[in-house]
Amino acid sequence: MAELIMQHTFKFNDDVYTLWLGGNAGRYTLDIGGSQHVVAATPDGDGGQRLILDGAAADALIAVDGNTLHVHLDGQHYELRYLEPIDLYAGDHGTSAEDTAVAPMPGVVIAVHVAPGAQVTRGDTLMVIESMKLETAIKAWRDGTVETVHVSEGRTFERSAALVTFAPETKS
């Protein structure tokens, strides 16, 4: 099986699903809740896609509208809403967007310099990322305590992915 390196989160009906994806050349490994599946998608010549999941084939029409993925499969319409990584770690988790460093563009983590619980000072390097062959240091934007490091060294991430979250500031 391929190394699972890209995490995506979708909302379907009222449920949230986190998927890990890895692979190349039109064949991918999809991990849903620890269950791995081999997936392939190829154009069918009629504007749709031929999906093959664990060897079973089906024709589908897939359309993207912003963060919403519309899938027409076997006479049914399915609507999946892509959840931006920053939205998953802000608000509902007691933090705000100001508490989380997000990726300015897709890339890979070169080095992580902090761990949860670390006390940092504004300007400290939290991690180094590489995007488009350019290394960028992600620095602490305020003094604080690291609550979560969302990506580890060697992992890839999408634009707007949460990288590091600080514990919320306490008001005194």
Secondary structure, 3 states (H helix, E strand, C coil): CCCCCEEEEEEECCEEEEEEEEEECCEEEEEECCEEEEEEEEECCCCCEEEEECCEEEEEEEEEECCEEEEEECCEEEEEEECCHHHHHCCCCCCCHHHEEECCCCEEEEEECCCCCCEECCCCEEEEEEECCEEEEEECCCCEEEEEECCCCCCEECCCCEEEEECCCCCC
